[in-house]
Amino acid sequence: MTFIERAASAISRRRLMGWAAGGMAAGLLPLASRADDDESPSSTAPLALAATGIVGKRVVVVGGGMAGMTAAKYLRLWGGAGLKVALVEPDAVYTSNIMSNLVLNGSRTVASLRFRRDALTARYGVVRVPGSVAAIDPGARTVTLVDKTVLAYDRLVLAPGVTFDDAYGLTQADYDARTPHAWRAGRQTTLLREQLAGMHDGDTFVMTIPKAPYRCPPGPYERACVVADYLKKAKGPNCRVLVLDENPSIQAERHTFERAFTQIHAGVVRYVPGVSDIRIDATSRQVAYVDPLHVPQTVQAQVVNPIAPHRAAGSVPGGWLARAGLNNGVDGRWANVDVLSYEATALPGAGVHVIGDASSCGMPKAGHVANQEAKICADAIVRLFLNGQPDPQPVANSACYSPITSTTASWLTAVYQYDPVDRKMKVASDGGRTIVNGAPAAPTEAASINSDNFKNMGTWFRTLMGDTTA
Ligand SMILES: Cc1cc2nc3c(=O)[nH]c(=O)nc-3n(C[C@H](O)[C@H](O)[C@H](O)COP(=O)(O)OP(=O)(O)OC[C@H]3O[C@@H](n4cnc5c(N)ncnc54)[C@H](O)[C@@H]3O)c2cc1C
């Protein structure tokens, strides 16, 4: 049974035509109307894809976020016209988490962070399949969607991002309505913005940081800075930002954030590392915790922002990723992968790859890194289809800008290389000198926090999102 025939057994003729037509699916599948001030690229002219020697191979990509969109695009670009790529994603429009902390001080809107996926379809001929994956059958090489559509594949790329625990005594309904984590940009981000706007001078904002690994290591500290800056300027000098970190210390850009907390936002931010047993009452907004000296503490907040512990989407016991046995990373939360190809170590030889935040690969869970993982994975899949082997020495880079106030920012970069002994990606360690063509090799933190960095942050963001979506 072919890819298309198998799809035909479960889905309508209209959608079958979309599969058969490849890039023409854009004309058949409904697309969301363009957001007023979205950042989507305007060029959707079809590209003439090369004949690479790959014929009739099918890749299903699950999840159209930073990792999935990049993988779908580059599989078509490098695999050529003979490689069919389907992208399964429930949401018509992608909302970027990157830059979403700037919604909290009112300098951006959630609408400005929306990106359409039109270019992937029209320009690169990726077939968009609206829906969510409910099950994987690695033996039969099929995925089943919630609406019972069955898709066959030669290789499967999973990029579903994360899902959030019911933690600290809160439920998903609490996060949605009263104590937003806003760690996936969207409605909760807008709610948190509204709650901040409703604060008064002298009020207290409490945020929590889960144990690593979590998505975007500098992100929580960046958020504390942006919120402190906003409260000082908009509400007065007496607001407080209490940061309760379950980690023993700041997890990224330590030099920058220590300076920000103790100098730039001194007297507003109070950073407490090594806390445990956090309990939050969503109604009264009272927060209880045990401090690093094991003393129970209670604080009355006006706004609470618990960044809930998270895990690969589908990895909860009984979830679709867990049922396939793919959650073999730390605490059953993430998928371990072979970082030469991002093939899941739980299913060797089954053609299942996991990229982005859902995977455990030795690099930080970040959008820039997800884009890099997707390219390494796409390159490996194309090589394997051509009977070759993945690149034995992959190199990836990470760049991250952190706003510290509404006009200034810091940054962090790192280069990762494959270590053939440990079979892991590791920060290149040559004492901070260079590895290739002058590229920095050790993690490098900005020497100062300034407005030039803030301007460059906008350029970096547009470039990254352009590479991912356009
Ligand atoms: C406040 C904040 C600030 C950040 N700032 C930065 C930054 O400055 N730099 C940086 O590099 N990173 C940053 N990040 C991290 C970055 O957003 C993530 O690391 C990145 O989005 C991960 O990409 P992903 O593709 O793995 O997941 P996502 O981008 O979350 O995409 C996952 C996609 O999978 C889809 N999906 C889920 N389940 C299913 C299913 N069953 N079937 C089909 N589709 C499914 C979802 O709808 C979603 O579209 C930040 C994150 C936050 C929260």
The ligand as an SDF file (V2000), in Angstrom:
LIG
                    3D

 53 58  0  0  0  0  0  0  0  0999 V2000
    9.3180   33.0130   27.3100 C   0  0  0  0  0  0  0  0  0  0  0  0
   10.2040   32.2210   26.3770 C   0  0  0  0  0  0  0  0  0  0  0  0
   11.2570   32.8510   25.7450 C   0  0  0  0  0  0  0  0  0  0  0  0
   12.0940   32.1260   24.9000 C   0  0  0  0  0  0  0  0  0  0  0  0
   13.1360   32.7750   24.2960 N   0  0  0  0  0  0  0  0  0  0  0  0
   13.9800   32.0890   23.5080 C   0  0  0  0  0  0  0  0  0  0  0  0
   15.0920   32.7500   22.8920 C   0  0  0  0  0  0  0  0  0  0  0  0
   15.3280   33.9550   23.0830 O   0  0  0  0  0  0  0  0  0  0  0  0
   15.9070   32.0230   22.0830 N   0  0  0  0  0  0  0  0  0  0  0  0
   15.6730   30.7020   21.8390 C   0  0  0  0  0  0  0  0  0  0  0  0
   16.4370   30.0980   21.0810 O   0  0  0  0  0  0  0  0  0  0  0  0
   14.6370   30.0310   22.4200 N   0  0  0  0  0  0  0  0  0  0  0  0
   13.7830   30.6880   23.2420 C   0  0  0  0  0  0  0  0  0  0  0  0
   12.7290   30.0420   23.8270 N   0  0  0  0  0  0  0  0  0  0  0  0
   12.5970   28.5610   23.6620 C   0  0  0  0  0  0  0  0  0  0  0  0
   11.9030   28.1680   22.3610 C   0  0  0  0  0  0  0  0  0  0  0  0
   10.6640   28.8010   22.2310 O   0  0  0  0  0  0  0  0  0  0  0  0
   11.6970   26.6540   22.3280 C   0  0  0  0  0  0  0  0  0  0  0  0
   12.8930   26.0210   22.6870 O   0  0  0  0  0  0  0  0  0  0  0  0
   11.2990   26.2090   20.9280 C   0  0  0  0  0  0  0  0  0  0  0  0
   10.0320   26.7350   20.6120 O   0  0  0  0  0  0  0  0  0  0  0  0
   11.2910   24.6880   20.8120 C   0  0  0  0  0  0  0  0  0  0  0  0
   10.8670   24.3270   19.5300 O   0  0  0  0  0  0  0  0  0  0  0  0
   10.0250   22.9830   19.3100 P   0  0  0  0  0  0  0  0  0  0  0  0
    9.7680   22.9140   17.8460 O   0  0  0  0  0  0  0  0  0  0  0  0
   10.6760   21.8470   19.9780 O   0  0  0  0  0  0  0  0  0  0  0  0
    8.6550   23.2350   20.0930 O   0  0  0  0  0  0  0  0  0  0  0  0
    7.5110   24.2890   19.7610 P   0  0  0  0  0  0  0  0  0  0  0  0
    8.0740   25.4880   19.1150 O   0  0  0  0  0  0  0  0  0  0  0  0
    6.7390   24.4590   21.0230 O   0  0  0  0  0  0  0  0  0  0  0  0
    6.5890   23.5470   18.6910 O   0  0  0  0  0  0  0  0  0  0  0  0
    5.9250   22.3460   18.9750 C   0  0  0  0  0  0  0  0  0  0  0  0
    4.7480   22.2080   17.9990 C   0  0  0  0  0  0  0  0  0  0  0  0
    4.2530   20.8680   18.0700 O   0  0  0  0  0  0  0  0  0  0  0  0
    2.8390   20.9040   17.9850 C   0  0  0  0  0  0  0  0  0  0  0  0
    2.3100   19.6680   18.5910 N   0  0  0  0  0  0  0  0  0  0  0  0
    2.2830   19.3250   19.8980 C   0  0  0  0  0  0  0  0  0  0  0  0
    1.7260   18.1050   20.0640 N   0  0  0  0  0  0  0  0  0  0  0  0
    1.3960   17.6570   18.8270 C   0  0  0  0  0  0  0  0  0  0  0  0
    0.7680   16.4780   18.3290 C   0  0  0  0  0  0  0  0  0  0  0  0
    0.3600   15.4860   19.1460 N   0  0  0  0  0  0  0  0  0  0  0  0
    0.5560   16.3640   16.9910 N   0  0  0  0  0  0  0  0  0  0  0  0
    0.9580   17.3470   16.1500 C   0  0  0  0  0  0  0  0  0  0  0  0
    1.5560   18.4920   16.5600 N   0  0  0  0  0  0  0  0  0  0  0  0
    1.7650   18.6520   17.8860 C   0  0  0  0  0  0  0  0  0  0  0  0
    2.4650   22.1880   18.7240 C   0  0  0  0  0  0  0  0  0  0  0  0
    1.1690   22.6620   18.3210 O   0  0  0  0  0  0  0  0  0  0  0  0
    3.5930   23.1340   18.3260 C   0  0  0  0  0  0  0  0  0  0  0  0
    3.2670   23.9100   17.1860 O   0  0  0  0  0  0  0  0  0  0  0  0
   11.8580   30.7420   24.6790 C   0  0  0  0  0  0  0  0  0  0  0  0
   10.7820   30.1110   25.3060 C   0  0  0  0  0  0  0  0  0  0  0  0
    9.9610   30.8360   26.1550 C   0  0  0  0  0  0  0  0  0  0  0  0
    8.8050   30.1370   26.8170 C   0  0  0  0  0  0  0  0  0  0  0  0
  1  2  1  0
  2  3  1  0
  2 52  2  0
  3  4  2  0
  4  5  1  0
  4 50  1  0
  5  6  2  0
  6  7  1  0
  6 13  1  0
  7  8  2  0
  7  9  1  0
  9 10  1  0
 10 11  2  0
 10 12  1  0
 12 13  2  0
 13 14  1  0
 14 15  1  0
 14 50  1  0
 15 16  1  0
 16 17  1  0
 16 18  1  0
 18 19  1  0
 18 20  1  0
 20 21  1  0
 20 22  1  0
 22 23  1  0
 23 24  1  0
 24 25  2  0
 24 26  1  0
 24 27  1  0
 27 28  1  0
 28 29  2  0
 28 30  1  0
 28 31  1  0
 31 32  1  0
 32 33  1  0
 33 34  1  0
 33 48  1  0
 34 35  1  0
 35 36  1  0
 35 46  1  0
 36 37  1  0
 36 45  1  0
 37 38  2  0
 38 39  1  0
 39 40  1  0
 39 45  2  0
 40 41  1  0
 40 42  2  0
 42 43  1  0
 43 44  2  0
 44 45  1  0
 46 47  1  0
 46 48  1  0
 48 49  1  0
 50 51  2  0
 51 52  1  0
 52 53  1  0
M  END
$$$$
